[in-house]
Amino acid sequence: MNAKEVMVSLEKMGTAQTKKTHLNHGAVEPFFGVKVGDMKTIVKKIKKNHELALELYSTGNSDAMYLAGLISDPSKMTKKDLQNWAENASWHMISEYSVAWTTAESPFALEMAQKWIKSKDEKIACAGWNTYSSYLSITEDSLLDKNDIKALIDLVAKNIHTSPNRVRYCMNSFLIAVGGYVPSLTTHAIKVAEKIGGVTVDMGGTSCQVPSAVTYIEKMVARGMGQKKRKTAKC
């Protein structure tokens, strides 16, 4: 499928209800309102396609940008490509998922995550935190820099309650990722989460809630998620 054919398919898959739901969560035009599950029927046909992913992302259409993340070939993404994606993400579903997942599987995962985390741009900072979270979920413990992770946990503990809205959500998610995917730091992550307490995030008037880091980590540990890393950051 070429970009034109993909866009036609996405438009046919779009529904008013899904579009309304996405708008409630912060989506911005243009987009058709395609369910991720429906979108994956296209992914099965395309699999990975670097050039097509870049072309779809450049449309600025949210559905196409999300799909781009699902069919991207992280091994072929340059730092310039990744930076462009982060800077042009239309809303948090793109920055926190499409951008983060692709970057986490790229050769520049840590470099970009550490750079973006320091950004004053909310979407870019969120992309940074979620990139690191995704990186933890797919990377063997022996390859992780525990001191760097501890330093970021300290940063979360110090700044989470005063950080921008979505950054608070992603910091909380990072703490969950550490606790759930890095067994040697699980206890530390739980202690910090207990000290932080509840995290308040404006979810745009939706019924969504910020997950309790302590509770979520304990559930992940019970399922043994830290003992077996994920094969891919994308889902």
C-alpha positions in Angstrom: 0.0 0.0 0.0 1.2 3.5 -0.8 0.4 6.6 1.4 -2.6 7.6 -0.7 -4.2 4.1 -0.4 -3.5 4.1 3.4 -5.2 7.5 3.9 -8.2 6.3 2.0 -8.4 3.2 4.1 -8.0 5.2 7.3 -10.8 7.6 6.3 -13.2 4.7 5.7 -12.3 3.2 9.1 -13.0 6.5 10.9 -16.1 6.8 13.1 -17.8 9.8 14.7 -17.8 8.1 18.1 -14.1 7.4 18.1 -13.4 10.9 16.8 -15.5 12.3 19.7 -13.6 10.1 22.2 -10.2 11.2 20.9 -11.3 14.9 21.0 -12.3 14.5 24.6 -8.8 13.1 25.3 -7.0 16.1 23.6 -6.7 15.1 19.9 -6.5 17.9 17.4 -7.6 18.0 13.8 -7.0 16.7 11.2 -7.9 13.1 12.0 -10.6 10.6 11.0 -11.2 8.8 14.4 -9.8 5.3 13.8 -9.8 2.6 16.5 -6.3 1.2 17.1 -7.6 -2.3 16.7 -9.0 -1.5 13.2 -5.7 0.3 12.3 -3.8 -2.9 13.0 -5.4 -4.6 10.0 -3.4 -2.2 7.9 -0.3 -2.9 9.9 -0.6 -6.6 9.1 -0.5 -5.8 5.4 2.4 -3.3 5.6 4.4 -4.6 8.5 7.5 -2.4 8.6 8.0 0.4 6.0 10.4 3.2 6.9 9.7 5.5 4.0 5.9 5.0 4.2 6.1 5.7 7.9 7.9 9.0 7.4 5.4 10.0 4.7 2.4 9.2 6.8 3.8 11.0 9.8 4.4 14.1 7.7 0.7 14.4 6.8 -0.1 15.8 10.2 -3.2 13.6 10.4 -3.3 12.0 13.8 -4.5 8.6 12.7 -1.7 8.5 10.0 0.9 9.6 12.6 -0.1 6.9 15.0 0.0 4.3 12.3 3.4 5.6 11.3 4.7 4.6 14.7 3.3 1.1 14.3 4.9 0.5 10.9 8.1 2.4 11.6 11.5 0.7 11.3 13.3 2.1 14.3 16.7 0.7 13.1 16.5 3.1 10.1 15.4 6.2 12.0 18.0 8.9 12.3 18.3 11.3 15.2 17.0 14.0 12.9 14.0 11.8 12.0 13.2 11.2 15.7 13.7 14.9 16.6 11.3 15.9 13.8 8.7 13.4 15.1 9.0 14.7 18.6 8.7 18.3 17.6 5.8 17.8 15.3 3.7 15.4 17.5 0.1 16.8 17.3 -1.0 15.6 20.8 0.0 13.3 23.6 -1.2 10.1 22.0 1.4 10.7 19.3 4.3 12.0 21.5 3.8 9.4 24.3 3.3 6.4 22.1 4.2 6.7 18.4 7.3 8.7 19.0 8.3 7.0 22.3 7.9 3.4 21.0 9.8 4.1 17.8 12.6 5.9 19.7 12.9 3.2 22.3 13.7 0.6 19.7 16.1 2.9 17.8 19.9 3.0 18.3 19.4 6.4 19.9 16.9 5.5 22.6 18.9 6.7 25.6 20.4 9.7 24.0 17.1 11.1 22.8 15.2 10.1 26.0 17.8 11.9 28.2 17.7 15.0 25.9 13.9 15.2 25.7 13.3 14.7 29.4 15.1 18.1 30.0 12.9 19.9 27.4 10.6 22.7 28.6 8.1 21.7 25.8 5.5 19.4 27.5 5.0 17.1 24.6 8.8 16.6 24.0 9.4 16.0 27.7 6.6 13.4 27.7 8.2 11.7 24.7 11.4 11.5 26.7 10.0 10.0 29.8 7.9 7.4 27.8 10.9 6.6 25.6 12.9 5.7 28.7 9.9 3.7 30.1 9.5 1.7 26.9 13.3 1.2 26.8 13.2 -0.4 30.2 10.4 -2.8 29.1 12.5 -4.2 26.3 16.1 -4.0 27.5 17.9 -6.7 29.5 18.8 -5.6 33.0 22.5 -6.2 32.4 22.4 -3.4 29.8 20.7 -0.8 32.0 22.5 2.0 33.7 21.1 1.6 37.2 22.7 4.8 38.5 21.1 6.8 35.7 17.7 5.3 36.4 18.1 6.1 40.2 19.0 9.7 39.3 15.8 9.9 37.2 13.8 8.5 40.1 15.2 11.2 42.3 14.2 13.7 39.7 10.7 12.4 39.6 10.4 12.5 43.4 11.6 16.1 43.5 9.7 17.5 40.6 6.6 15.4 39.8 4.1 17.6 41.7 5.3 20.8 40.1 5.9 19.6 36.6 3.5 20.2 33.6 0.3 18.2 33.4 1.1 15.4 31.1 4.7 15.3 32.3 3.4 14.3 35.7 1.5 11.5 34.1 4.6 10.3 32.2 6.8 10.6 35.3 4.4 8.4 37.2 4.5 5.9 34.3 8.3 5.9 34.4 8.2 5.0 38.1 5.8 2.2 37.3 8.1 1.0 34.5 11.1 0.9 36.8 9.3 -0.9 39.5 7.7 -3.4 37.2 10.6 -4.1 34.7 13.7 -3.6 36.7 13.6 -6.1 39.6 16.7 -4.8 41.4 15.0 -1.4 41.7 11.4 -2.5 42.5 11.7 -1.9 46.2 13.2 1.5 45.7 10.6 2.5 43.2 7.8 1.5 45.5 9.3 3.4 48.4 9.6 6.5 46.3 6.0 6.1 45.0 4.7 5.8 48.5 6.6 9.0 49.4 5.2 10.8 46.4 1.6 9.8 47.1 -1.2 10.5 44.7 -0.5 12.3 41.5 -3.0 14.7 40.1 -3.4 15.1 36.4 -6.1 16.9 34.4 -7.4 14.2 32.1 -9.5 16.5 30.1 -12.9 15.8 31.7 -12.7 12.1 30.8 -13.2 9.2 33.3 -9.6 8.2 33.0 -7.5 8.2 36.2 -3.8 8.3 37.0 -2.8 4.8 38.1 -1.4 4.3 41.6 2.2 3.6 41.0 2.5 1.3 44.1 -0.6 -0.7 43.2 0.4 -1.0 39.5 4.0 -2.1 40.3 2.7 -4.7 42.7 0.4 -6.1 40.0 3.3 -6.2 37.5 5.5 -8.0 40.0 2.8 -10.6 40.7 2.5 -11.3 37.0 6.3 -11.7 36.7 6.7 -9.0 34.1 10.1 -8.0 35.3 11.5 -11.5 34.7 10.7 -11.5 31.0 11.1 -8.4 29.0 8.7 -7.5 26.1 9.7 -8.2 22.6 8.6 -4.8 21.3 7.7 -1.5 22.8 4.9 -1.1 20.3 1.4 -2.3 21.2 
